[in-house]
């Protein structure tokens, strides 16, 4: 087996989690297709994040791992981890989606060119997660939040009365 196959598999999983097709069901961008800015900003489930907040959180997480690839061990600030959403315009919503897509592509490019011998080494001293754990962790993180986006879309489609029905 070609050792570079592992990097290709990681890159493929990063792509599938965001762009699809993903084994489990819809990928992040597949779920976001057709979501309006108003729906993205809505909070149909009390106490839950909005779809837009989740997208910005995914953006922050990609930025974090890309930072770690450059040797920057700085943790995300609260505002970087869960940034405030901008006013719900089509342009702002599309910019958020485009940023997620671009950061996913940057991460995939970085993984494709990563030193295979360094996969089992931490990217930065703290946290001491290996590069492999961080790369595959991004896919797990994407899919965890994809499930939340799917539930939020279902709640939006059901309308407000669905949350109070017994």
N, C-alpha and C positions, 0 to 999 in steps of 0.2 A: 504494500500500500504506500502510496506517495504521502510523505509526511505533510505536505502542503494541503492535502485533502482536509485536514482538520480546520485550517483557516478558511477554506472554501465552505465547509459545513457551517462554521460560525457565521460567516458572511451571509450565507443562504438563510439561516434562521433569523438573523437581524432583518433581512429583507422581508421574509414571510410574515413576521410578526407585525410589521407596519404596513406593507403593501399587499400581502397575500400571495398566493393562497396559503392559508395556515391550516394545519391539520385539524385543529380544534373547532374551527368555524371562522367567522369573519375576522379579518385583521383590522387594525386600527383605522387605516384610511378607508377601508371598505365600509366600516361602521359610520365614518364621518361623512360619506357621500350623501348629499341631499339634506344634511343638517343645516338649518338656517341659522343666522347669527342670533336671532331671538331665542331659538330652541337651545343653541349651544350655551347661551348665558343663563338659561332658566334653571331653577332649582325645584324640579318636580318631586323630589324626595326630600322631605325635611331633614336637615342635618347633613345631607350628602353634598359633595362637591358637584358643580355643574360640569357638563361636557367640556366647556371651554377651559375651566380650571384644570381639568384632568389633562387636556392637551398641553397647556402651559407647564404643568408639572412634568410631563414626559419630556418636553423641551429642556427643562432644567436638568433632568437626569442625564440626558444625552450630553449636555454641556459639561456636566460634572465629570463624566467618564472621559470625555475628550480632553478636559483639563488635566485629569490624572495621567493621561497618555503623554502630556507635555511635562510631567513631573510636578505639577501643582497639586499639593495635598490639601488645599483649602476646601473645607466643607461648604456646602450650600448654605447661604443665609436663608432665613424664613421667607424672605421676599423672592429669592431665587427658586426656592423649592415650590412655593405656592404663590406665584405672583398674582397681583390683582388683574382682573380682566379689563381690557379697554372697553369703551362704549361699543355696543353691539352693531357694528356696521359690517357690511359685506367685505369691504376692503380689509378691515382689521381681522375679521375671522379668517379670510383667505390667507392673510399674512401669517397668522398663527399656524395654520395647516402647512403652509409653504416652509416655515421655519422648522417644523417637525420633520417634514420630508427631507429637507436639506441636511439637517443634523444626522438623521438616520443614514443618509448617503455618505456623509463625511465619516461616520463611524464605520460603515461598511468598507470604505476605502482604506481607513486606518487598519482595520482588521486584516484585510487582504494583503497589506504590505507589512504586517507585524512580524517580528522576529519569532519564529516558531519555538526557538529554544527558550524564549522568555515567557511563554504561556503559563508556566507553573510558578512564576515569580510574582510577588506583589508589584502593582504599578507604582504605588507609593507606600511608605512605611505604615501609615495609619490612615484608613483602616487597612489591615494586612491582607485584603482579598487579592487572590491571584488575578492576573489579567484574564485568564479563562473564566473565572467566577464572575468578573465584572462584565465580560462580553455576553456570556450566557445569561447572566442576571438581568441585563437590559432586555433580553427577549422575554424573560419571565415577568419582568415589571410591565412591559408593554402589554402582554396578554392578560395580566391581572387587571389592568386598567381598561383594556378592551372589554372585558366582562362587565365592568362597571358602566362603561359607555352604553353597552347593549341594554342593561337594565334601565338606565336613564332614558334611553330612546323608547323603551317599552312603557315606562311611566308617562312620558310625554304623550305617547299615542293613546294611552288609556284615559288621560285627562285627570283633573283634580279629584273627581268623585271616586276614582278607583282607590285612592289612598285611604278614604274614609269608609269604604264598603267593608262589611264583615263577612 
